Amino acid sequence: MTPDTDFDLQSFLPYLLNRAAEETGLKFQKIYKDRYGMLRTEWRVLAHLGGYGTMTATEIGARAGVHKTKISRAVARLELLGFLARSGNQTDRRQEFLGLTKKGQAAYADLSLSAQRFNAELTRSLSEHDQAVLTRCLTSLAAG
């Protein structure tokens, strides 16, 4: 059996997307890990709470596309670090509302500015038109 010579892994879109996501994700991870000791899922939880306000862990998991176990661990760690506080739901005791503390809000403000600068640097070589096309295409692919 001979390999199909028409297939090029280096131009296979899932492979390219994965490589691009991993490369850029690791570079930005250095910022939030070095400054605040956060891991990727912790940053995602912080970013969702900072961007959308009080949410449940289930809501964050659905928006972020992250399994509930990972969200639960991230929430526990962010609470331990003092970035996040929990409050009970009066109508459903099985559910907790999550929100950022003052320390968490400050970390979010700092990291969101860093994320904007990182994004600008990442797309610096692209025209505004190409940036818009890339964003639109990736958004469409991510939506399924």
Biotite code that builds the C-alpha atoms (Angstrom):
import biotite.structure as struc

atoms = struc.array([
    struc.Atom([0.000, 0.000, 0.000], chain_id="A", res_id=1, res_name="MET", atom_name="CA", element="C"),
    struc.Atom([1.472, 3.333, -1.025], chain_id="A", res_id=2, res_name="THR", atom_name="CA", element="C"),
    struc.Atom([0.657, 6.624, 0.658], chain_id="A", res_id=3, res_name="PRO", atom_name="CA", element="C"),
    struc.Atom([-1.664, 9.027, -1.134], chain_id="A", res_id=4, res_name="ASP", atom_name="CA", element="C"),
    struc.Atom([0.711, 11.615, -2.553], chain_id="A", res_id=5, res_name="THR", atom_name="CA", element="C"),
    struc.Atom([-2.086, 14.185, -2.874], chain_id="A", res_id=6, res_name="ASP", atom_name="CA", element="C"),
    struc.Atom([-2.429, 14.491, 0.909], chain_id="A", res_id=7, res_name="PHE", atom_name="CA", element="C"),
    struc.Atom([-0.183, 17.062, 2.566], chain_id="A", res_id=8, res_name="ASP", atom_name="CA", element="C"),
    struc.Atom([-0.380, 17.107, 6.351], chain_id="A", res_id=9, res_name="LEU", atom_name="CA", element="C"),
    struc.Atom([1.232, 20.563, 6.424], chain_id="A", res_id=10, res_name="GLN", atom_name="CA", element="C"),
    struc.Atom([-1.761, 22.032, 4.576], chain_id="A", res_id=11, res_name="SER", atom_name="CA", element="C"),
    struc.Atom([-4.436, 19.960, 6.347], chain_id="A", res_id=12, res_name="PHE", atom_name="CA", element="C"),
    struc.Atom([-6.650, 22.568, 8.005], chain_id="A", res_id=13, res_name="LEU", atom_name="CA", element="C"),
    struc.Atom([-7.241, 20.772, 11.344], chain_id="A", res_id=14, res_name="PRO", atom_name="CA", element="C"),
    struc.Atom([-3.496, 20.246, 11.657], chain_id="A", res_id=15, res_name="TYR", atom_name="CA", element="C"),
    struc.Atom([-2.739, 23.908, 10.856], chain_id="A", res_id=16, res_name="LEU", atom_name="CA", element="C"),
    struc.Atom([-5.417, 25.177, 13.251], chain_id="A", res_id=17, res_name="LEU", atom_name="CA", element="C"),
    struc.Atom([-4.114, 22.951, 16.025], chain_id="A", res_id=18, res_name="ASN", atom_name="CA", element="C"),
    struc.Atom([-0.517, 24.051, 15.492], chain_id="A", res_id=19, res_name="ARG", atom_name="CA", element="C"),
    struc.Atom([-1.493, 27.722, 15.350], chain_id="A", res_id=20, res_name="ALA", atom_name="CA", element="C"),
    struc.Atom([-3.646, 27.428, 18.474], chain_id="A", res_id=21, res_name="ALA", atom_name="CA", element="C"),
    struc.Atom([-0.964, 25.560, 20.391], chain_id="A", res_id=22, res_name="GLU", atom_name="CA", element="C"),
    struc.Atom([1.840, 27.920, 19.391], chain_id="A", res_id=23, res_name="GLU", atom_name="CA", element="C"),
    struc.Atom([-0.058, 31.109, 20.146], chain_id="A", res_id=24, res_name="THR", atom_name="CA", element="C"),
    struc.Atom([-1.695, 29.659, 23.252], chain_id="A", res_id=25, res_name="GLY", atom_name="CA", element="C"),
    struc.Atom([1.661, 28.717, 24.758], chain_id="A", res_id=26, res_name="LEU", atom_name="CA", element="C"),
    struc.Atom([3.041, 32.200, 24.116], chain_id="A", res_id=27, res_name="LYS", atom_name="CA", element="C"),
    struc.Atom([0.103, 33.882, 25.845], chain_id="A", res_id=28, res_name="PHE", atom_name="CA", element="C"),
    struc.Atom([0.148, 31.269, 28.615], chain_id="A", res_id=29, res_name="GLN", atom_name="CA", element="C"),
    struc.Atom([3.576, 32.541, 29.598], chain_id="A", res_id=30, res_name="LYS", atom_name="CA", element="C"),
    struc.Atom([2.017, 35.906, 30.471], chain_id="A", res_id=31, res_name="ILE", atom_name="CA", element="C"),
    struc.Atom([-0.777, 34.715, 32.766], chain_id="A", res_id=32, res_name="TYR", atom_name="CA", element="C"),
    struc.Atom([1.312, 31.910, 34.252], chain_id="A", res_id=33, res_name="LYS", atom_name="CA", element="C"),
    struc.Atom([4.291, 34.132, 35.034], chain_id="A", res_id=34, res_name="ASP", atom_name="CA", element="C"),
    struc.Atom([2.218, 36.971, 36.483], chain_id="A", res_id=35, res_name="ARG", atom_name="CA", element="C"),
    struc.Atom([-0.495, 35.090, 38.346], chain_id="A", res_id=36, res_name="TYR", atom_name="CA", element="C"),
    struc.Atom([0.459, 31.419, 38.430], chain_id="A", res_id=37, res_name="GLY", atom_name="CA", element="C"),
    struc.Atom([-2.615, 30.467, 36.408], chain_id="A", res_id=38, res_name="MET", atom_name="CA", element="C"),
    struc.Atom([-3.087, 27.523, 34.115], chain_id="A", res_id=39, res_name="LEU", atom_name="CA", element="C"),
    struc.Atom([-5.025, 27.659, 30.835], chain_id="A", res_id=40, res_name="ARG", atom_name="CA", element="C"),
    struc.Atom([-8.444, 26.676, 32.195], chain_id="A", res_id=41, res_name="THR", atom_name="CA", element="C"),
    struc.Atom([-8.033, 29.052, 35.132], chain_id="A", res_id=42, res_name="GLU", atom_name="CA", element="C"),
    struc.Atom([-7.339, 31.897, 32.705], chain_id="A", res_id=43, res_name="TRP", atom_name="CA", element="C"),
    struc.Atom([-10.429, 30.934, 30.693], chain_id="A", res_id=44, res_name="ARG", atom_name="CA", element="C"),
    struc.Atom([-12.640, 30.942, 33.796], chain_id="A", res_id=45, res_name="VAL", atom_name="CA", element="C"),
    struc.Atom([-11.222, 34.309, 34.875], chain_id="A", res_id=46, res_name="LEU", atom_name="CA", element="C"),
    struc.Atom([-11.712, 35.737, 31.386], chain_id="A", res_id=47, res_name="ALA", atom_name="CA", element="C"),
    struc.Atom([-15.333, 34.568, 31.211], chain_id="A", res_id=48, res_name="HIS", atom_name="CA", element="C"),
    struc.Atom([-16.188, 36.007, 34.613], chain_id="A", res_id=49, res_name="LEU", atom_name="CA", element="C"),
    struc.Atom([-14.375, 39.234, 33.801], chain_id="A", res_id=50, res_name="GLY", atom_name="CA", element="C"),
    struc.Atom([-16.027, 39.560, 30.425], chain_id="A", res_id=51, res_name="GLY", atom_name="CA", element="C"),
    struc.Atom([-19.549, 38.379, 31.226], chain_id="A", res_id=52, res_name="TYR", atom_name="CA", element="C"),
    struc.Atom([-19.930, 38.918, 34.976], chain_id="A", res_id=53, res_name="GLY", atom_name="CA", element="C"),
    struc.Atom([-21.367, 36.462, 37.471], chain_id="A", res_id=54, res_name="THR", atom_name="CA", element="C"),
    struc.Atom([-21.949, 33.002, 36.014], chain_id="A", res_id=55, res_name="MET", atom_name="CA", element="C"),
    struc.Atom([-22.296, 29.387, 37.088], chain_id="A", res_id=56, res_name="THR", atom_name="CA", element="C"),
    struc.Atom([-19.596, 26.819, 36.400], chain_id="A", res_id=57, res_name="ALA", atom_name="CA", element="C"),
    struc.Atom([-21.973, 25.102, 33.981], chain_id="A", res_id=58, res_name="THR", atom_name="CA", element="C"),
    struc.Atom([-22.418, 28.324, 32.003], chain_id="A", res_id=59, res_name="GLU", atom_name="CA", element="C"),
    struc.Atom([-18.668, 28.874, 31.824], chain_id="A", res_id=60, res_name="ILE", atom_name="CA", element="C"),
    struc.Atom([-18.078, 25.299, 30.673], chain_id="A", res_id=61, res_name="GLY", atom_name="CA", element="C"),
    struc.Atom([-20.684, 25.641, 27.934], chain_id="A", res_id=62, res_name="ALA", atom_name="CA", element="C"),
    struc.Atom([-19.302, 28.959, 26.680], chain_id="A", res_id=63, res_name="ARG", atom_name="CA", element="C"),
    struc.Atom([-15.661, 27.883, 26.896], chain_id="A", res_id=64, res_name="ALA", atom_name="CA", element="C"),
    struc.Atom([-16.181, 24.360, 25.569], chain_id="A", res_id=65, res_name="GLY", atom_name="CA", element="C"),
    struc.Atom([-14.377, 22.918, 28.591], chain_id="A", res_id=66, res_name="VAL", atom_name="CA", element="C"),
    struc.Atom([-15.418, 19.802, 30.545], chain_id="A", res_id=67, res_name="HIS", atom_name="CA", element="C"),
    struc.Atom([-17.065, 20.440, 33.906], chain_id="A", res_id=68, res_name="LYS", atom_name="CA", element="C"),
    struc.Atom([-14.335, 18.587, 35.815], chain_id="A", res_id=69, res_name="THR", atom_name="CA", element="C"),
    struc.Atom([-11.668, 20.952, 34.497], chain_id="A", res_id=70, res_name="LYS", atom_name="CA", element="C"),
    struc.Atom([-13.880, 23.948, 35.244], chain_id="A", res_id=71, res_name="ILE", atom_name="CA", element="C"),
    struc.Atom([-14.458, 22.684, 38.781], chain_id="A", res_id=72, res_name="SER", atom_name="CA", element="C"),
    struc.Atom([-10.709, 22.336, 39.400], chain_id="A", res_id=73, res_name="ARG", atom_name="CA", element="C"),
    struc.Atom([-10.031, 25.787, 37.947], chain_id="A", res_id=74, res_name="ALA", atom_name="CA", element="C"),
    struc.Atom([-12.756, 27.355, 40.090], chain_id="A", res_id=75, res_name="VAL", atom_name="CA", element="C"),
    struc.Atom([-11.339, 25.739, 43.240], chain_id="A", res_id=76, res_name="ALA", atom_name="CA", element="C"),
    struc.Atom([-7.833, 26.961, 42.442], chain_id="A", res_id=77, res_name="ARG", atom_name="CA", element="C"),
    struc.Atom([-8.956, 30.503, 41.569], chain_id="A", res_id=78, res_name="LEU", atom_name="CA", element="C"),
    struc.Atom([-10.871, 30.621, 44.833], chain_id="A", res_id=79, res_name="GLU", atom_name="CA", element="C"),
    struc.Atom([-7.791, 29.403, 46.717], chain_id="A", res_id=80, res_name="LEU", atom_name="CA", element="C"),
    struc.Atom([-5.704, 32.132, 45.032], chain_id="A", res_id=81, res_name="LEU", atom_name="CA", element="C"),
    struc.Atom([-8.280, 34.756, 46.015], chain_id="A", res_id=82, res_name="GLY", atom_name="CA", element="C"),
    struc.Atom([-9.399, 35.645, 42.462], chain_id="A", res_id=83, res_name="PHE", atom_name="CA", element="C"),
    struc.Atom([-12.909, 34.217, 42.694], chain_id="A", res_id=84, res_name="LEU", atom_name="CA", element="C"),
    struc.Atom([-15.759, 34.025, 45.212], chain_id="A", res_id=85, res_name="ALA", atom_name="CA", element="C"),
    struc.Atom([-18.775, 31.720, 45.264], chain_id="A", res_id=86, res_name="ARG", atom_name="CA", element="C"),
    struc.Atom([-22.280, 32.585, 46.380], chain_id="A", res_id=87, res_name="SER", atom_name="CA", element="C"),
    struc.Atom([-25.251, 30.274, 46.768], chain_id="A", res_id=88, res_name="GLY", atom_name="CA", element="C"),
    struc.Atom([-28.311, 30.319, 44.588], chain_id="A", res_id=89, res_name="ASN", atom_name="CA", element="C"),
    struc.Atom([-31.349, 30.980, 46.802], chain_id="A", res_id=90, res_name="GLN", atom_name="CA", element="C"),
    struc.Atom([-33.719, 29.121, 44.467], chain_id="A", res_id=91, res_name="THR", atom_name="CA", element="C"),
    struc.Atom([-31.464, 26.132, 43.667], chain_id="A", res_id=92, res_name="ASP", atom_name="CA", element="C"),
    struc.Atom([-29.019, 25.074, 46.368], chain_id="A", res_id=93, res_name="ARG", atom_name="CA", element="C"),
    struc.Atom([-27.237, 22.725, 43.952], chain_id="A", res_id=94, res_name="ARG", atom_name="CA", element="C"),
    struc.Atom([-25.990, 25.715, 42.001], chain_id="A", res_id=95, res_name="GLN", atom_name="CA", element="C"),
    struc.Atom([-23.409, 28.361, 42.876], chain_id="A", res_id=96, res_name="GLU", atom_name="CA", element="C"),
    struc.Atom([-22.803, 31.731, 41.332], chain_id="A", res_id=97, res_name="PHE", atom_name="CA", element="C"),
    struc.Atom([-19.189, 32.605, 40.644], chain_id="A", res_id=98, res_name="LEU", atom_name="CA", element="C"),
    struc.Atom([-17.778, 36.098, 40.552], chain_id="A", res_id=99, res_name="GLY", atom_name="CA", element="C"),
    struc.Atom([-14.431, 37.823, 40.633], chain_id="A", res_id=100, res_name="LEU", atom_name="CA", element="C"),
    struc.Atom([-13.076, 39.342, 43.813], chain_id="A", res_id=101, res_name="THR", atom_name="CA", element="C"),
    struc.Atom([-11.315, 42.728, 43.731], chain_id="A", res_id=102, res_name="LYS", atom_name="CA", element="C"),
    struc.Atom([-8.052, 40.824, 43.245], chain_id="A", res_id=103, res_name="LYS", atom_name="CA", element="C"),
    struc.Atom([-9.648, 38.847, 40.406], chain_id="A", res_id=104, res_name="GLY", atom_name="CA", element="C"),
    struc.Atom([-10.992, 42.009, 38.779], chain_id="A", res_id=105, res_name="GLN", atom_name="CA", element="C"),
    struc.Atom([-7.527, 43.578, 38.918], chain_id="A", res_id=106, res_name="ALA", atom_name="CA", element="C"),
    struc.Atom([-5.952, 40.458, 37.382], chain_id="A", res_id=107, res_name="ALA", atom_name="CA", element="C"),
    struc.Atom([-8.614, 40.414, 34.668], chain_id="A", res_id=108, res_name="TYR", atom_name="CA", element="C"),
    struc.Atom([-8.067, 44.106, 33.875], chain_id="A", res_id=109, res_name="ALA", atom_name="CA", element="C"),
    struc.Atom([-4.314, 43.515, 33.593], chain_id="A", res_id=110, res_name="ASP", atom_name="CA", element="C"),
    struc.Atom([-4.577, 40.336, 31.549], chain_id="A", res_id=111, res_name="LEU", atom_name="CA", element="C"),
    struc.Atom([-7.294, 41.631, 29.231], chain_id="A", res_id=112, res_name="SER", atom_name="CA", element="C"),
    struc.Atom([-5.027, 44.563, 28.296], chain_id="A", res_id=113, res_name="LEU", atom_name="CA", element="C"),
    struc.Atom([-2.172, 42.117, 27.785], chain_id="A", res_id=114, res_name="SER", atom_name="CA", element="C"),
    struc.Atom([-4.456, 39.945, 25.637], chain_id="A", res_id=115, res_name="ALA", atom_name="CA", element="C"),
    struc.Atom([-5.365, 42.932, 23.466], chain_id="A", res_id=116, res_name="GLN", atom_name="CA", element="C"),
    struc.Atom([-1.684, 43.820, 23.003], chain_id="A", res_id=117, res_name="ARG", atom_name="CA", element="C"),
    struc.Atom([-0.853, 40.167, 22.321], chain_id="A", res_id=118, res_name="PHE", atom_name="CA", element="C"),
    struc.Atom([-3.623, 39.961, 19.735], chain_id="A", res_id=119, res_name="ASN", atom_name="CA", element="C"),
    struc.Atom([-2.449, 43.164, 18.038], chain_id="A", res_id=120, res_name="ALA", atom_name="CA", element="C"),
    struc.Atom([1.119, 41.863, 17.873], chain_id="A", res_id=121, res_name="GLU", atom_name="CA", element="C"),
    struc.Atom([-0.062, 38.482, 16.605], chain_id="A", res_id=122, res_name="LEU", atom_name="CA", element="C"),
    struc.Atom([-2.013, 40.033, 13.740], chain_id="A", res_id=123, res_name="THR", atom_name="CA", element="C"),
    struc.Atom([0.371, 42.920, 13.047], chain_id="A", res_id=124, res_name="ARG", atom_name="CA", element="C"),
    struc.Atom([1.513, 41.441, 9.738], chain_id="A", res_id=125, res_name="SER", atom_name="CA", element="C"),
    struc.Atom([-2.070, 41.065, 8.468], chain_id="A", res_id=126, res_name="LEU", atom_name="CA", element="C"),
    struc.Atom([-4.062, 43.819, 6.795], chain_id="A", res_id=127, res_name="SER", atom_name="CA", element="C"),
    struc.Atom([-7.261, 44.945, 8.525], chain_id="A", res_id=128, res_name="GLU", atom_name="CA", element="C"),
    struc.Atom([-9.207, 43.162, 5.798], chain_id="A", res_id=129, res_name="HIS", atom_name="CA", element="C"),
    struc.Atom([-7.294, 39.905, 6.341], chain_id="A", res_id=130, res_name="ASP", atom_name="CA", element="C"),
    struc.Atom([-7.742, 40.195, 10.112], chain_id="A", res_id=131, res_name="GLN", atom_name="CA", element="C"),
    struc.Atom([-11.498, 40.543, 9.637], chain_id="A", res_id=132, res_name="ALA", atom_name="CA", element="C"),
    struc.Atom([-11.598, 37.591, 7.217], chain_id="A", res_id=133, res_name="VAL", atom_name="CA", element="C"),
    struc.Atom([-9.526, 35.421, 9.575], chain_id="A", res_id=134, res_name="LEU", atom_name="CA", element="C"),
    struc.Atom([-11.755, 36.270, 12.539], chain_id="A", res_id=135, res_name="THR", atom_name="CA", element="C"),
    struc.Atom([-14.913, 35.625, 10.540], chain_id="A", res_id=136, res_name="ARG", atom_name="CA", element="C"),
    struc.Atom([-13.616, 32.285, 9.211], chain_id="A", res_id=137, res_name="CYS", atom_name="CA", element="C"),
    struc.Atom([-12.414, 31.046, 12.599], chain_id="A", res_id=138, res_name="LEU", atom_name="CA", element="C"),
    struc.Atom([-15.679, 32.108, 14.228], chain_id="A", res_id=139, res_name="THR", atom_name="CA", element="C"),
    struc.Atom([-17.594, 30.189, 11.579], chain_id="A", res_id=140, res_name="SER", atom_name="CA", element="C"),
    struc.Atom([-15.455, 27.062, 12.023], chain_id="A", res_id=141, res_name="LEU", atom_name="CA", element="C"),
    struc.Atom([-15.730, 27.246, 15.812], chain_id="A", res_id=142, res_name="ALA", atom_name="CA", element="C"),
    struc.Atom([-19.526, 27.472, 15.580], chain_id="A", res_id=143, res_name="ALA", atom_name="CA", element="C"),
    struc.Atom([-19.582, 24.087, 13.878], chain_id="A", res_id=144, res_name="GLY", atom_name="CA", element="C"),
])
